[in-house]
Amino acid sequence: MLFRKAKTKKAVVDQKPYHCMDTDVVMREFDVDIATGLSTSEAERRLTVYGPNEMRGGGRPSALKILFRQLANLMTVILIAAVAIAFAIKDWIEAGVVIGVIVFNTAIGFAQEFKAEKTMDSLRKMTSPTSRVLRSGHQIVVPTMDLVPGDIIYLESGDVVGADCRLFEIFNLETDEALLTGEALPIAKEPEPFDDPELPLGDRINLSFSSTTVTKGRAKGIVYATGMSSEVGKIAKKLMETNKSKKTPLQKALDRMSWLLLAIAVVSVLIVFGANKFNIENEVLLYAIGLAIATIPEGLIAVVTLTMSLGVSTLAKKRALVRRLVALESLGSVTNICSDKTGTLTQSKMVLVRAWLPKEGFFRVSGLGFEPVGEVTTKQQTESNHPAVDNQVNFAQDSPDNGCGKAAPIKASEETVTINQDNMSAPFRRIAQGAALCNMSEIRKDSETGDWYGIGDPTEIALQVFASKLSMGKPMLTNGENQWKLVCEFPFDSGIKRMSVVARNMRTDEHIIFLKGATERVVPCCTGRQHGESVTDITPDELQAYLDPQIQEMGRDGLRVLSIAFRHLTTAEKGLDMNKTNREEVEIGMTFLGLVGIYDPPRPESFPSVMECYRAGIQVTMLTGDHPHTAAAIARQVGILQDDDGDGDETTKEKGDHQALNLGPLVMAAREFDRMTDEEIDQLPELPRVIARCSPDTKVKIIEALHRRDGMVVMSGDGVNDSPSLKLADVGIAMGLTGSDVAKQASEVILTDDNFATIVRAIREGRRVFINIQRFCCVLISGNVAELVCLLLGLAFRDNLGETVFPLSPVAILVNNLLTGTPPAMALGVEKAWPTIMDEPPRSPSSGLFTWEVQGDIMFFGFGIGLLSIANFWLVMNGFGDGHMGEGCNREYSDSCDLVFRARGTVFATLTLAILLHAYNCRRLRGPMWNWNMVKRFHENKFLLAGVVAGTILCIICIYVPGLNTKVLKMKGISWEWGIVLITLLIFLIMSELYKFAKRKLLKPLSVATEEQGRLQRIWTENTLASSAGGFGK
């Protein structure tokens, strides 16, 4: 046999797909008899060939390796060097601060990376601990890890499937495959083989997959794939192959800046030594070291980390948990969101929203969720000259019928009527009774939380909620004065897709059979239709043709259509024991009552959130396991597709449905997309916005296609099947409520409310964080450049002995660095988002942190502040003074150094206050900041205001406190020099506003929209204008 020839651990999956094989073929394939199963010895042999049925992988990385990667960061190396320098000049405070920064950064990075490496452990925990198999003719329980290909496995309700199986002997089996295929509802299984070898995973209903759950029924199956060969195993392989260790643009930019600053620091030290003719005395060495420390923004990594951590904290309050800090950077430049449908864009609660009865037409049902609150309304036509309208909904009077179940148009006006117990027609009352009684579900109210929840099949729960909204729920009908009693039940059978019950009204002694199910399975049981108060005879074919237009209309809205029928038992049948009667003899001669439409409704906030994405130039793509017509309908309702989209010629028709939906190129089934080559995909003018029946490979393929188009992609998902794409995406977002452990571990962000709107809030926060990083980088590095320019130009001043006279002492350099560095930068890190933050298209990831504009800002403001500061030194010394530089002024104070020390005080005040005011400049990198309207908003950032005020006070203390000023900082208190300082600051503010004005006039907008992003923003504008007239949303 083929199986016995296997010499390796490779599973027998290279043959014809198992969903295309008959059970007999699968038996021969694995050399097993389904009557006896494998022998114990054969099972042990196969276990050695194929290995344990478990996930294998790389395991948890070494903690030492993770720690080394954190310390090997270039900025961290520079900080370590700064510590050594600080120790060399015996500046213990500076050394302690920098050591604290290193420890803080390393600890956070280590914790984040260590938590990110648990995916394989999570996959191992997913497998079922034990399974029931047939071996040597006996049913036994074995550890799931001991399952082997060829095992005969038993499945029943509540079991977690232990391995991939080809099913046979199925009895009403349904499995929950949402975590693997994304299908919202349990899948009914059937044993018949299929002809299509490329059938999507969710449509292979003769297979059962590892780690899925049996929700109903029982079955037997032949195991054909275990461990890493199973569908879950294939996902595990993809997770192992996906590498996210490459550095982000922000990390690369900081690394490049670190190298540049290191080079500048080295050159600056050489310039200091050269200016002193390499006569390196202690004062010269201290000045060179102080200048080198001033060049390196040692607080930058700490501020970046702290800003991101605060962003994480903010998002946690908004129900988004960020697992990796770098995700915030990527969120700020997102161009595409690939979102799951069920539970993210929709509520993951099936709701009955529409009903249709012959002659009476359509009824709409309001209210969402499980709470039985809502109205049932219909449009009642009244002749325009009728003097009054009775509250009674009268369907007894016939109206012209066009043969398609729709009344011919007459001159009439419409009135919306709310259905209640008083005006309910007899046919509608009967359909409500059928929805409640032919139903095994329950709805209950939590006594503690007050929330309503359902027990049972989601479709039946929707029917029960519908009936309860009319005060006709099952508890109401079976208790009290109604006294309905269930006599017999014929349960739902996946083979015939219908269910029926026999109910008796104890007051009237009516015995009624209620039947519900798929329309194509209910119609053959019917010989009549309820047409108003009368019943008309009709053949099944005529009835189906009569219903098709209504089914198509409901299908276009993405509704799952069910039919309800009934009939009275005959006198003879009342005397029979219905529990012993064959259902085929009971479910005949039925009278068709009507159709009901059920779907998973969109969240109310989904449409405005999608519009917010379009406002920001972000394209939203729906990737779902549902059928194309359902996906397309929901996509239109949430705004992913517009009314003029999808008018193509493609047609999708689901198996067993008597309806077809026209789909354009923007809506595509996964099997069509998967067949396309990368070249064909790249030639598409626009990628599909909706892809239905998605497999894990489809999601990976669309992300790769978006990456080839330079997209920055967010992928949201909840299932095991989403894990590879979550890892491949630039930002993977998992669902916290319904998401699997695997999906959560593969993601960067977890939503605690599973809400699409939270993704949009996260993107907004990501943009805010990135802009704030740009702001404080501009402040920090501008300050470094200003100090560098001032201190290097100051080397030109020499005393009577020919020695260099420093414009600031080494200690004053460090104090200035401390006052103007980290505090204002940290304050800018918590700057709130400006209202226009979502009006700009996504920034290009390639532009990086230090754009040409930001580099220009750093140089302009840095050189401006530095030149103004050293100019003040010259003014005090030579402009208003006698130019006498004294002797030995770098070492200590003397009377000859009085002018030098006053000039240093002026430089210290100018440099410190100008950099602090520049922090306000950076709140708006282009917009005016020093007009009255903006000055009034200074209090908005309380941390920045406090930082500037505190820095100013400390600056004054440093200048005037005796001993501290002359002995430690080598400067002296100033008086009339404050006039020079204030005039200089005014010049700086005027210069800043003129510079920004020139930027606004001469430079292109901060972020230029692409043609596609411009189209998305126009969609937002159009919908915003429409909403102002008719309400926001669809």
CORJO-V92251 format. One record per pair of residues at least 4 apart in sequence whose ideal C-beta (glycine too) atoms are under 6 Angstrom apart, sorted by the first residue. I is the first residue (numbers start at 1). GAP is how many residues later the second one is. D is the distance in Angstrom with one decimal. If there is no record, write none. Layout:
I&GAP&D + I&GAP&D
This chain:
1&30&4.4 + 3&27&5.4 + 3&28&4.9 + 9&41&5.5 + 9&42&5.6 + 11&214&5.4 + 11&218&3.7 + 16&4&5.3 + 16&5&5.9 + 17&180&4.9 + 18&148&4.8 + 18&206&5.1 + 19&175&5.3 + 19&185&4.1 + 19&187&5.5 + 19&188&5.4 + 20&173&5.6 + 20&174&5.7 + 20&177&5.5 + 21&4&4.3 + 21&5&5.1 + 21&172&5.9 + 22&171&5.5 + 23&145&4.5 + 26&140&4.8 + 26&196&5.2 + 27&5&5.7 + 30&119&5.9 + 30&120&3.6 + 32&6&5.8 + 32&118&4.5 + 34&118&5.7 + 36&101&4.4 + 37&97&3.4 + 37&98&4.8 + 37&115&4.3 + 38&4&4.7 + 38&5&4.7 + 38&97&5.5 + 38&112&5.5 + 39&97&5.2 + 40&95&5.7 + 40&96&5.6 + 43&92&5.9 + 43&105&5.5 + 46&4&5.8 + 46&102&3.9 + 47&101&5.3 + 50&98&5.8 + 52&93&4.6 + 53&92&5.0 + 53&94&4.5 + 53&110&5.8 + 53&173&3.9 + 53&174&5.0 + 54&91&4.9 + 54&173&5.8 + 55&68&4.3 + 55&69&4.9 + 55&181&4.9 + 56&172&5.9 + 57&63&3.6 + 57&183&5.4 + 60&57&5.9 + 61&4&5.7 + 61&56&5.5 + 66&44&5.7 + 66&47&5.1 + 66&48&5.7 + 67&43&5.7 + 68&4&5.9 + 70&36&4.7 + 70&39&4.5 + 70&40&5.4 + 71&5&5.7 + 74&181&5.0 + 74&184&4.5 + 75&183&4.6 + 75&226&5.1 + 78&180&5.6 + 78&184&5.8 + 78&218&5.7 + 79&19&5.5 + 79&23&5.3 + 79&219&5.7 + 82&16&5.2 + 82&211&5.9 + 82&214&5.8 + 82&216&5.4 + 83&12&5.2 + 83&15&5.0 + 83&16&5.8 + 85&204&5.1 + 86&5&4.6 + 86&8&4.3 + 86&9&3.8 + 87&8&5.3 + 89&197&5.5 + 89&200&5.4 + 94&720&5.8 + 98&200&5.3 + 101&201&4.5 + 104&198&6.0 + 105&196&5.0 + 105&200&5.6 + 106&4&5.9 + 108&197&5.6 + 112&212&5.6 + 112&213&5.9 + 116&208&6.0 + 118&4&5.8 + 118&627&4.8 + 119&120&5.3 + 119&626&4.3 + 119&627&5.3 + 122&619&4.0 + 122&620&4.8 + 122&623&4.8 + 123&113&5.1 + 123&619&5.4 + 126&85&4.8 + 127&17&5.3 + 128&16&4.7 + 128&32&3.7 + 128&34&4.7 + 130&11&5.2 + 130&13&5.9 + 131&13&4.9 + 131&16&5.8 + 131&22&5.8 + 131&31&3.9 + 132&9&5.5 + 132&22&4.2 + 133&9&5.7 + 133&18&4.8 + 133&20&5.3 + 134&5&5.6 + 134&18&4.0 + 135&5&5.8 + 142&4&4.7 + 144&18&4.0 + 147&4&5.3 + 147&15&5.3 + 147&16&4.7 + 147&76&5.6 + 147&79&5.5 + 149&74&5.5 + 149&75&5.8 + 151&72&4.3 + 153&12&5.7 + 153&68&5.1 + 153&70&5.6 + 154&66&5.9 + 155&4&5.2 + 155&59&5.2 + 155&64&5.0 + 156&62&4.1 + 157&57&5.5 + 157&59&5.6 + 159&55&4.6 + 160&53&5.6 + 161&47&5.0 + 161&49&5.7 + 161&51&5.1 + 163&47&5.1 + 163&60&4.6 + 163&63&4.7 + 164&45&5.4 + 164&46&5.4 + 164&60&5.8 + 164&61&4.0 + 164&66&4.6 + 165&43&4.7 + 165&56&3.0 + 165&58&5.4 + 166&56&4.8 + 166&58&5.6 + 167&22&5.7 + 167&24&5.8 + 167&39&5.4 + 167&41&5.6 + 167&52&5.1 + 167&54&4.6 + 168&23&5.2 + 168&52&5.8 + 169&51&4.5 + 170&19&5.2 + 170&21&5.2 + 170&49&4.4 + 171&46&5.2 + 171&47&5.1 + 172&44&5.9 + 172&45&3.6 + 172&321&5.7 + 172&322&5.6 + 173&16&4.3 + 173&44&3.9 + 173&46&4.3 + 174&12&4.1 + 174&14&5.2 + 174&41&5.0 + 174&42&4.1 + 175&12&5.5 + 175&33&5.9 + 175&37&5.0 + 175&39&5.4 + 176&10&5.2 + 176&37&4.6 + 176&39&5.1 + 177&4&4.6 + 177&6&5.5 + 177&10&5.5 + 177&35&4.8 + 178&5&6.0 + 179&540&3.8 + 179&541&4.9 + 179&561&4.9 + 180&29&5.6 + 180&32&5.9 + 180&539&5.9 + 180&540&5.5 + 180&541&4.9 + 181&20&5.3 + 181&21&3.8 + 181&444&4.6 + 182&442&5.9 + 182&443&2.8 + 182&537&5.9 + 183&4&6.0 + 183&19&5.0 + 183&442&4.5 + 184&158&4.2 + 184&416&5.8 + 185&273&6.0 + 186&29&4.6 + 188&306&3.4 + 189&16&5.2 + 190&15&5.3 + 191&15&5.5 + 194&5&5.5 + 198&473&5.7 + 199&4&4.9 + 199&5&5.5 + 200&470&5.8 + 200&471&5.9 + 200&493&4.3 + 201&494&5.2 + 202&423&5.3 + 208&13&5.7 + 209&22&5.0 + 210&20&4.3 + 210&22&4.9 + 211&21&5.1 + 225&4&4.3 + 225&5&4.6 + 227&6&5.4 + 228&5&3.7 + 229&4&5.6 + 232&488&5.8 + 235&461&5.8 + 235&485&5.7 + 235&488&5.5 + 235&489&5.8 + 238&486&3.6 + 239&484&5.5 + 239&485&6.0 + 239&488&5.9 + 242&485&4.1 + 242&486&5.4 + 247&4&4.1 + 247&5&5.2 + 248&78&4.9 + 248&81&5.5 + 249&596&5.5 + 249&599&5.1 + 250&79&4.5 + 250&599&5.5 + 253&595&4.7 + 253&596&3.9 + 253&597&5.5 + 261&34&5.7 + 261&35&5.6 + 264&31&5.5 + 265&27&4.2 + 265&30&4.2 + 265&31&6.0 + 268&23&5.2 + 268&27&5.9 + 269&19&4.5 + 269&23&5.4 + 270&4&6.0 + 272&16&4.1 + 273&5&5.2 + 273&7&5.9 + 275&520&4.1 + 275&529&5.8 + 276&8&4.9 + 276&528&5.7 + 280&4&5.2 + 280&5&5.5 + 283&607&4.4 + 283&608&6.0 + 286&524&4.2 + 287&519&5.4 + 287&523&5.3 + 290&520&3.5 + 290&523&4.2 + 291&500&5.3 + 294&493&4.4 + 294&519&5.1 + 294&523&5.2 + 295&489&5.7 + 295&493&5.8 + 297&483&4.4 + 297&487&5.7 + 299&4&5.5 + 299&522&5.2 + 299&523&3.6 + 300&480&5.7 + 302&4&6.0 + 303&473&5.8 + 303&522&4.6 + 303&523&5.5 + 303&526&5.7 + 307&465&5.8 + 307&522&3.4 + 308&17&4.3 + 308&20&5.2 + 310&520&5.9 + 311&17&5.1 + 311&454&5.6 + 311&458&4.2 + 312&10&4.4 + 314&451&6.0 + 315&5&4.2 + 315&7&5.6 + 315&447&5.7 + 315&450&5.4 + 316&5&5.7 + 318&443&5.0 + 319&433&4.4 + 319&434&4.4 + 319&439&5.2 + 320&429&5.6 + 320&431&5.6 + 320&438&5.2 + 320&442&4.6 + 321&429&4.4 + 322&5&5.5 + 322&427&5.3 + 323&425&5.6 + 324&424&4.6 + 327&404&5.2 + 327&421&3.7 + 327&422&5.7 + 328&438&5.0 + 328&441&4.8 + 330&400&4.7 + 330&401&4.8 + 331&400&5.8 + 331&431&5.6 + 331&432&5.2 + 331&435&2.6 + 332&434&4.0 + 332&435&4.5 + 332&438&3.6 + 333&379&4.9 + 333&509&5.1 + 333&510&5.1 + 333&512&4.9 + 334&378&5.1 + 334&380&5.1 + 334&429&5.4 + 334&508&6.0 + 335&376&4.7 + 335&377&4.9 + 335&507&4.7 + 336&283&5.1 + 336&370&5.1 + 336&375&4.6 + 336&377&4.9 + 337&283&4.9 + 337&377&4.7 + 338&283&4.8 + 338&285&5.3 + 338&377&4.7 + 339&5&5.4 + 339&6&6.0 + 339&283&6.0 + 339&377&4.9 + 339&417&5.9 + 340&4&4.9 + 340&376&5.6 + 340&377&5.3 + 341&4&5.2 + 341&5&5.8 + 341&281&5.5 + 341&283&3.9 + 341&293&5.9 + 342&4&5.8 + 342&6&5.5 + 343&5&3.7 + 343&395&5.3 + 343&411&5.0 + 344&372&5.7 + 344&410&6.0 + 344&412&5.0 + 345&257&5.9 + 345&261&4.8 + 345&293&5.3 + 345&411&5.1 + 346&254&4.4 + 346&256&5.3 + 347&254&5.7 + 347&256&5.6 + 349&20&5.3 + 350&108&4.2 + 350&109&5.9 + 350&112&4.3 + 350&248&5.4 + 350&250&5.7 + 351&17&5.7 + 351&111&5.5 + 351&250&5.3 + 352&13&5.7 + 352&110&4.5 + 352&114&4.0 + 352&244&5.5 + 352&246&5.0 + 353&12&5.3 + 354&10&5.9 + 354&243&3.9 + 355&8&4.4 + 355&241&4.9 + 356&6&5.1 + 356&194&5.1 + 356&238&5.6 + 356&239&4.5 + 357&70&5.5 + 357&237&3.9 + 358&171&5.3 + 358&173&4.9 + 359&172&5.1 + 359&173&4.6 + 360&35&5.0 + 363&13&5.5 + 363&15&4.7 + 364&13&5.4 + 365&11&5.2 + 365&101&6.0 + 366&8&4.3 + 366&9&4.9 + 367&6&5.2 + 367&7&2.2 + 368&233&5.5 + 370&73&5.5 + 370&82&4.0 + 370&83&5.8 + 370&84&5.0 + 370&95&6.0 + 371&81&4.4 + 372&93&5.4 + 372&96&3.4 + 372&97&5.1 + 374&95&4.8 + 375&43&5.2 + 376&43&4.2 + 377&39&5.4 + 377&41&5.3 + 378&39&5.8 + 379&35&4.7 + 380&35&5.1 + 380&37&4.8 + 381&31&4.3 + 381&33&5.8 + 382&4&5.0 + 382&7&5.2 + 382&31&5.8 + 383&29&5.5 + 384&27&5.7 + 384&29&5.2 + 391&32&6.0 + 392&31&5.3 + 393&24&5.5 + 393&30&4.7 + 395&30&5.0 + 395&137&4.8 + 396&136&5.9 + 396&137&5.0 + 399&8&4.7 + 400&8&4.1 + 402&4&5.5 + 402&6&5.0 + 404&145&5.1 + 405&141&5.6 + 419&5&5.6 + 424&4&5.2 + 424&5&5.0 + 427&103&4.7 + 430&163&5.9 + 431&133&5.3 + 431&162&4.7 + 431&163&5.1 + 432&35&5.1 + 432&38&5.2 + 432&40&4.6 + 433&4&5.8 + 434&4&5.2 + 434&80&4.0 + 434&130&4.5 + 434&132&5.9 + 435&28&4.2 + 435&31&5.6 + 435&32&4.6 + 436&31&3.7 + 436&36&5.6 + 436&37&5.6 + 436&38&4.6 + 436&41&5.5 + 437&64&5.9 + 437&66&4.9 + 437&77&5.5 + 438&63&4.8 + 438&76&4.0 + 438&78&4.9 + 439&21&4.9 + 439&24&5.5 + 439&25&5.4 + 440&16&5.7 + 441&15&3.0 + 441&16&6.0 + 441&19&3.8 + 441&20&4.6 + 441&23&5.0 + 442&13&4.5 + 443&9&6.0 + 443&11&5.2 + 443&21&5.5 + 443&22&5.9 + 445&7&5.3 + 446&5&4.9 + 454&7&3.5 + 456&4&5.2 + 456&5&5.8 + 459&139&6.0 + 462&136&4.8 + 467&5&4.7 + 467&6&5.1 + 468&5&3.5 + 474&4&6.0 + 475&4&5.8 + 477&5&4.9 + 477&7&4.5 + 478&6&5.2 + 483&23&3.7 + 483&24&5.4 + 484&19&5.2 + 484&21&5.7 + 485&19&5.0 + 485&21&5.8 + 486&15&5.7 + 486&17&5.5 + 487&15&4.4 + 487&17&5.3 + 487&91&5.8 + 488&14&4.2 + 488&90&3.7 + 488&91&5.2 + 489&12&4.9 + 490&10&4.6 + 490&93&4.3 + 492&7&4.0 + 496&25&5.7 + 497&20&5.1 + 497&21&4.2 + 497&24&4.5 + 498&19&2.8 + 498&23&4.8 + 498&24&5.9 + 499&17&5.9 + 500&13&5.8 + 500&15&4.4 + 500&87&5.5 + 501&13&5.5 + 502&11&5.4 + 502&76&5.0 + 503&9&5.6 + 504&7&5.2 + 505&5&4.2 + 511&58&3.8 + 511&63&5.3 + 512&54&5.6 + 512&56&5.8 + 513&54&5.3 + 514&52&5.2 + 515&50&4.6 + 515&72&5.9 + 515&75&5.6 + 516&46&5.9 + 516&48&4.9 + 517&4&5.0 + 517&5&5.1 + 519&4&5.9 + 519&42&6.0 + 519&44&4.4 + 520&136&5.6 + 522&41&4.0 + 522&43&5.6 + 523&17&5.0 + 523&20&5.2 + 523&21&5.1 + 524&16&4.9 + 525&62&4.9 + 525&65&4.7 + 526&17&5.8 + 526&39&5.5 + 526&64&4.6 + 526&66&4.5 + 527&62&5.2 + 528&7&4.8 + 528&9&5.3 + 528&63&4.5 + 529&7&5.8 + 529&9&5.2 + 529&63&4.3 + 530&5&5.8 + 530&61&5.5 + 530&63&5.3 + 531&5&4.9 + 535&56&5.5 + 538&4&4.9 + 538&5&4.9 + 547&4&5.6 + 548&110&5.2 + 550&45&6.0 + 551&4&5.9 + 551&10&5.2 + 551&107&6.0 + 551&108&5.1 + 552&107&4.5 + 554&5&4.3 + 554&7&5.2 + 554&43&4.4 + 555&74&5.5 + 555&104&4.4 + 557&76&5.1 + 558&41&5.3 + 558&72&4.4 + 558&75&2.7 + 558&76&5.3 + 559&38&3.3 + 559&40&4.9 + 560&38&4.8 + 561&34&5.6 + 561&36&5.7 + 562&34&5.3 + 563&32&5.7 + 564&29&4.8 + 565&25&4.0 + 565&27&5.0 + 565&28&5.6 + 566&25&5.9 + 566&27&5.9 + 567&22&5.8 + 567&23&5.0 + 567&24&5.5 + 569&4&4.1 + 569&5&5.3 + 576&5&5.8 + 581&4&5.8 + 581&5&5.7 + 583&4&5.6 + 602&4&4.6 + 602&35&5.1 + 602&36&4.9 + 605&4&5.6 + 605&152&4.3 + 606&32&4.3 + 606&150&5.3 + 607&31&5.2 + 607&32&5.0 + 607&426&4.5 + 607&427&5.5 + 608&424&5.9 + 609&147&5.3 + 609&148&4.2 + 609&151&4.6 + 610&10&5.3 + 610&28&5.3 + 610&29&4.1 + 611&28&5.7 + 611&409&5.2 + 611&412&5.3 + 612&148&5.1 + 613&5&4.1 + 613&7&5.3 + 614&402&4.1 + 614&405&4.8 + 614&406&4.0 + 615&223&5.5 + 615&405&4.0 + 616&222&4.5 + 617&224&3.3 + 617&225&5.8 + 617&392&5.6 + 617&396&3.3 + 617&399&5.4 + 617&400&5.8 + 620&20&5.2 + 621&68&5.4 + 622&13&5.3 + 622&18&5.6 + 622&68&4.7 + 623&68&5.3 + 623&71&4.8 + 623&76&5.4 + 624&7&4.9 + 624&68&5.8 + 625&69&5.8 + 626&4&4.5 + 626&5&5.1 + 626&66&6.0 + 627&27&5.5 + 628&4&6.0 + 628&24&4.5 + 628&35&5.9 + 628&41&5.4 + 628&64&4.1 + 629&32&4.0 + 631&59&5.1 + 631&61&4.3 + 632&35&4.7 + 632&58&5.8 + 635&5&4.0 + 635&6&4.4 + 635&55&4.7 + 636&5&4.7 + 637&397&5.3 + 640&49&5.4 + 641&4&4.4 + 641&5&5.8 + 645&21&5.3 + 646&17&5.9 + 646&18&3.5 + 646&20&5.5 + 646&21&5.4 + 647&17&5.6 + 648&16&3.3 + 648&17&5.6 + 650&13&4.8 + 651&9&5.1 + 651&11&5.9 + 652&9&5.6 + 652&11&5.5 + 653&7&4.7 + 663&4&4.1 + 666&22&5.6 + 666&23&4.7 + 667&23&4.5 + 668&4&5.2 + 668&5&5.1 + 668&20&4.2 + 668&23&5.5 + 669&23&5.4 + 669&24&5.5 + 670&4&5.8 + 670&21&5.6 + 670&23&4.7 + 670&24&4.9 + 670&25&5.8 + 670&28&4.2 + 673&18&5.7 + 674&24&5.7 + 676&4&4.3 + 676&5&5.1 + 681&24&4.9 + 687&18&6.0 + 694&4&4.5 + 694&5&5.7 + 696&25&4.6 + 696&28&5.4 + 699&26&3.7 + 700&24&5.5 + 700&25&5.2 + 700&28&5.7 + 703&10&5.3 + 703&22&5.7 + 703&25&5.2 + 703&26&5.5 + 706&5&3.7 + 706&7&5.0 + 712&18&5.0 + 712&133&5.4 + 713&16&4.8 + 713&17&5.2 + 714&17&4.7 + 715&10&5.0 + 715&11&5.5 + 715&14&3.5 + 715&17&5.5 + 716&17&4.4 + 717&5&2.6 + 717&9&5.6 + 717&26&5.7 + 718&17&3.8 + 718&20&4.9 + 718&21&4.1 + 718&25&5.6 + 719&21&5.9 + 720&20&5.3 + 720&22&5.0 + 722&4&5.4 + 722&21&5.3 + 723&19&5.0 + 723&20&5.5 + 723&23&4.2 + 726&6&3.2 + 726&20&4.4 + 726&21&4.9 + 727&19&4.8 + 731&17&5.3 + 732&14&5.9 + 732&15&3.9 + 732&16&5.4 + 733&14&5.8 + 733&16&4.5 + 734&5&4.4 + 734&9&4.3 + 734&10&4.5 + 734&13&3.8 + 734&16&5.0 + 735&4&3.7 + 735&16&5.8 + 735&19&4.3 + 736&14&4.8 + 736&15&5.4 + 736&16&4.2 + 737&17&4.7 + 738&16&5.9 + 739&4&4.6 + 739&5&5.4 + 744&6&5.5 + 751&7&5.0 + 753&5&5.8 + 767&70&5.3 + 768&65&4.1 + 772&56&5.8 + 772&57&5.2 + 772&59&5.2 + 774&80&5.9 + 775&53&4.5 + 775&147&4.4 + 776&4&5.9 + 776&49&3.7 + 776&52&4.2 + 776&53&5.7 + 777&4&5.8 + 778&4&5.7 + 778&79&5.4 + 778&80&5.9 + 778&144&4.9 + 779&45&5.7 + 779&46&5.5 + 779&140&5.0 + 779&143&5.1 + 780&41&6.0 + 780&45&5.1 + 781&77&5.0 + 782&76&5.1 + 782&79&4.3 + 782&80&4.4 + 783&37&5.0 + 783&132&4.5 + 785&77&2.6 + 786&76&4.8 + 786&79&3.7 + 786&80&4.1 + 787&4&5.8 + 788&4&6.0 + 789&74&5.6 + 789&77&2.8 + 790&76&4.4 + 790&79&4.5 + 790&80&4.7 + 793&77&4.7 + 794&13&3.4 + 794&76&5.9 + 795&9&5.3 + 797&8&4.4 + 798&4&5.6 + 798&6&5.9 + 799&4&5.3 + 799&6&5.2 + 799&86&4.0 + 799&87&5.8 + 799&88&5.5 + 800&87&5.5 + 801&86&5.8 + 805&80&5.0 + 805&84&5.8 + 806&84&5.5 + 807&66&4.8 + 807&100&5.1 + 808&4&4.3 + 808&5&5.2 + 808&96&5.9 + 809&160&5.9 + 809&161&3.5 + 811&157&5.8 + 811&158&5.7 + 812&96&5.8 + 812&157&4.5 + 816&4&6.0 + 816&95&5.8 + 816&96&5.6 + 817&4&5.3 + 819&93&5.6 + 819&132&4.7 + 819&135&5.7 + 820&92&5.8 + 820&95&3.9 + 822&4&5.8 + 823&124&4.2 + 824&95&3.7 + 824&123&4.9 + 827&116&3.9 + 827&117&3.7 + 827&120&4.7 + 830&113&5.7 + 831&110&5.6 + 833&4&4.5 + 840&167&4.5 + 841&166&5.0 + 841&168&4.2 + 841&172&4.2 + 843&4&5.7 + 843&164&5.3 + 847&4&5.1 + 850&4&5.2 + 850&5&5.4 + 856&4&6.0 + 857&4&6.0 + 858&4&5.6 + 859&4&5.9 + 860&4&6.0 + 861&57&5.7 + 863&4&5.8 + 865&49&4.6 + 867&4&6.0 + 868&116&5.0 + 869&38&5.2 + 869&41&4.7 + 869&42&4.5 + 872&34&5.0 + 872&35&6.0 + 872&38&5.0 + 872&108&5.5 + 872&112&5.8 + 873&30&4.9 + 873&34&4.9 + 874&4&5.3 + 875&4&3.8 + 875&105&5.9 + 876&5&5.7 + 876&27&4.0 + 876&30&5.1 + 876&101&5.9 + 877&4&5.0 + 877&6&5.8 + 877&26&5.0 + 878&5&4.6 + 881&18&4.9 + 886&10&3.7 + 886&11&4.0 + 886&14&5.4 + 887&9&5.7 + 889&8&3.8 + 889&11&4.5 + 893&4&5.6 + 893&73&4.4 + 897&4&5.5 + 901&70&5.1 + 901&71&3.7 + 902&70&5.2 + 902&72&5.6 + 904&67&3.8 + 905&54&5.0 + 905&66&4.3 + 905&67&5.5 + 905&69&4.4 + 906&68&5.6 + 906&71&4.4 + 907&4&5.8 + 908&63&5.8 + 909&4&5.9 + 909&72&4.9 + 910&4&5.8 + 910&71&5.2 + 910&74&5.4 + 912&43&4.5 + 914&74&5.4 + 916&32&4.7 + 916&35&4.9 + 920&9&5.8 + 921&8&5.6 + 921&71&5.3 + 924&5&5.3 + 926&70&5.7 + 926&73&5.5 + 926&74&5.7 + 928&65&6.0 + 929&5&5.1 + 930&59&5.1 + 930&63&5.6 + 938&7&5.8 + 946&4&5.9 + 957&4&5.4 + 958&11&5.8 + 959&6&5.9 + 959&14&5.4 + 960&13&4.6 + 961&4&6.0 + 963&4&5.2 + 964&4&5.1 + 965&4&5.5 + 965&6&5.5 + 965&7&5.9 + 966&6&5.9 + 998&4&5.6 + 999&4&5.0 + 1004&4&5.9 + 1009&4&4.0 + 1009&5&4.4 + 1027&5&3.7
